[in-house]
Amino acid sequence: MEKTEADFTMTFRQLSEITQSQLQELVIPQEFWALKMISKHKLFPAWVSQYLSRLKSNINDSDSERRKRMTAVNPRYVLKNWMAESAVQKAERNDFSETY
């Protein structure tokens, strides 16, 4: 992920949402843009193979169970420091346009 400059938050979130069969076939749907980005790396197929092997150690695990576990710890949105800093600077000037 580091070498492809992937968005870590969305990569892990999308990894929780993709099915094991899609990964096994290396079929990354367009909506999984973060995974699509890292799938271009030459080591991606080997990484997927290792990941799928690791998942097999969770006996009787399903895609939905894996999704529940992963979404519990991988948020969809994370406030980025640059966004917070921009909102604070504007708020200090009584401009609350970035607060929601």
Protein Blocks (a to p, Z undefined) as FASTA:
>chain_A
ZZnopafklmmmmmmmpcfklmmnopacfklmmlmmmmmpmklmmmmmmmmmmmmmmghi
afklmmmmmmmmmcfbdcdfklmmmmmmmmmnopaklbZZ
